[in-house]
Amino acid sequence: MINMKKVAKKANVSISTVSRVFSNKKYYIKESTREKVLAAAKELGYFPNGFTAGIHGAATHNIALFVPSISNEMFPPIIKGAEDFLRKKGYNIILCIINDDLEIEKYYVNKLCNGIVDGFIICSMLSKSDSIRKLIKEEFPVVLVARYYNDNCNAVIIDNFQASYDAVNYLLRTGKKRIAVVLGPKELNVYGQRLEGYKEAIKNAGIEFDEKLIINVTSGDNGLYQGITELLKRDSQIDAIFATNDHKAIITMKAIHDLGLKIPDDISVLGFDNIKVSTMLNPPLSTVSQPFYEMGKLAATKIYNIINGQGPKEPVVDVLNTEIIIRKTTI
């Protein structure tokens, strides 16, 4: 018996792509892909009747939302922004916790892409992902949040390079000369972008880049605390630290306090994200604010429009603005 699975194999696409070609919904599918599927179906003699097309092409009104974790304070507002919009449109969110693990991401993609969900909102900072590449290639509705894959995929992001450049430039304008930077794991591409912004800012200020000012410890919070402590003991000229997320900024502040140094009198600290706890620290943390709720809401709007055949036919990357929130760790 000829079925969608055989058509998909013949056309070298996923079953979900075949399903969307025969669906009555106005999914955006490249004409070349549509023609390939229809040609395979014709060659195999596959012509679904109205009942079959209705079953296999019916919308599930489910959207998969991938996040690295829910313990990180940046992700709950993204989830809320997406959920607030989609709930009003009659859609459900299937939340998948990826833990920045490519195998977990692959598991959920394979589990959900064949008729379980209508689309994916993927909030992951992994720089490489065959699973996402597969979804994009097969033209499955996908919107990336807080990461950039390429121009062939819809995304909602910030300009990490520019945000970091502006942050370091702010520290330079306050008179800081020797600025250390605390990075995250190299496999998360946002940290590479933020490092490049840091480098460009100090270069434009006429300051030579010093590799010794980069703190990139991957052995957990204790390892990071030790790394910061050792650097500050070795280099008493450091007058500011730019932490590329607020969690690392908090650890940085503890290390500075434990050395008997004062913030910001001895060392300024600038974070990145503007999570809620940043206002509750002593002193309150200056930080780069990301519009997390708006990112989630816009991503949900985009996936809804894609699924329902609305909006631009070609992928669009939306870049939202960040803002430096000046508190007591830098003034």
C-alpha positions, 0 to 999 in steps of 0.5 A, spaced: 500 500 500 502 506 498 502 511 503 505 518 505 511 514 508 513 511 501 512 518 498 516 521 503 522 516 502 521 517 494 521 525 494 527 525 500 523 529 504 520 528 511 513 525 512 511 532 515 513 535 509 508 530 505 503 531 510 503 539 509 503 539 501 497 535 501 494 539 507 488 544 506 492 549 510 496 554 507 503 552 509 509 556 506 513 550 502 517 552 496 514 551 490 520 546 488 519 542 494 511 542 493 513 539 485 518 534 488 512 531 493 507 531 487 511 528 482 513 522 487 506 521 489 504 521 482 509 516 480 507 512 486 500 513 485 498 516 491 492 520 491 489 521 498 482 522 498 479 528 502 478 523 509 485 521 508 488 528 507 484 531 513 486 526 518 494 527 516 494 534 514 489 536 520 492 542 524 494 539 531 494 546 534 500 544 538 507 548 538 513 545 541 518 550 545 525 548 546 529 551 552 535 549 555 533 550 562 527 553 566 532 554 572 535 560 568 531 566 569 532 568 562 527 563 559 521 563 563 519 570 560 520 568 553 516 562 555 510 566 558 511 571 552 510 565 547 504 562 551 500 569 552 500 569 545 498 562 543 493 561 548 489 566 545 490 563 538 487 556 541 494 553 541 498 549 546 505 549 548 509 543 548 515 545 553 521 541 552 527 542 556 534 541 552 539 542 557 544 544 551 544 537 549 544 536 541 542 528 543 536 531 547 534 536 541 535 530 536 530 526 540 525 531 541 525 533 534 524 526 531 519 525 536 515 531 534 516 533 527 511 527 524 504 530 526 505 531 533 506 539 533 505 544 527 511 548 528 517 549 533 520 555 537 527 553 539 530 557 544 537 554 544 544 557 544 548 551 541 552 553 535 551 547 531 545 542 530 543 537 525 536 537 528 535 544 526 538 544 520 534 538 518 527 542 520 529 548 516 531 543 510 525 540 510 521 547 510 518 545 517 515 551 521 521 553 525 522 560 529 529 561 533 529 565 539 536 568 542 540 564 536 542 565 529 542 560 524 542 563 517 538 567 513 534 561 511 530 561 518 526 565 521 529 568 528 528 573 533 534 575 536 539 581 539 545 583 536 550 580 541 556 583 538 553 590 538 550 589 545 557 587 548 560 593 544 556 598 547 557 595 554 564 595 554 564 602 551 560 604 557 565 602 561 571 605 557 567 612 558 566 611 565 574 611 565 576 604 566 582 602 562 583 594 564 577 590 563 576 583 564 571 579 561 567 573 563 565 568 558 561 562 557 562 555 554 565 556 547 560 551 544 554 556 545 555 561 540 552 567 543 559 568 548 563 568 541 559 574 539 559 577 545 567 576 546 568 579 539 564 585 541 568 586 547 575 586 543 572 591 538 570 596 543 577 596 546 581 596 540 577 602 538 579 605 544 586 604 543 587 598 548 591 592 546 587 586 547 590 581 552 588 574 552 590 574 560 583 578 561 579 573 558 576 568 564 573 562 561 572 556 566 567 551 564 568 547 571 562 550 574 560 555 579 566 554 584 571 553 578 569 560 575 569 563 582 576 560 583 578 563 576 576 570 578 579 570 584 586 568 582 586 573 576 584 578 581 590 576 585 595 576 579 593 583 576 591 588 581 590 593 575 583 590 573 578 596 574 572 593 571 569 586 569 564 585 564 560 578 565 557 575 559 551 573 563 548 575 570 549 569 573 557 569 572 556 577 574 553 574 581 559 569 582 564 575 580 561 580 585 562 574 590 569 573 589 571 581 589 567 581 596 571 575 598 578 579 596 576 585 601 575 589 595 569 594 594 564 595 588 564 599 584 570 603 588 575 598 586 572 594 581 566 595 576 562 589 574 557 589 568 552 583 567 548 581 561 541 579 561 537 583 567 534 577 570 530 579 576 535 578 582 540 583 579 536 588 582 536 585 589 544 584 589 548 589 594 550 593 590 544 592 585 547 590 578 548 594 572 547 590 566 545 589 559 537 588 559 534 583 553 527 584 552 525 576 553 518 577 554 517 581 547 522 575 544 517 570 546 511 573 544 514 575 537 517 568 536 510 566 537 506 571 532 511 569 527 510 561 528 503 562 528 503 566 521 507 561 518 503 556 520 497 559 517 500 562 511 500 569 513 506 574 513 512 574 509 514 568 504 521 568 505 524 568 512 525 574 516 530 575 522 528 580 527 533 584 531 530 587 538 534 592 541 537 591 548 539 597 553 544 598 558 541 598 565 545 603 570 545 601 577 550 601 583 556 596 580 558 601 575 557 608 579 
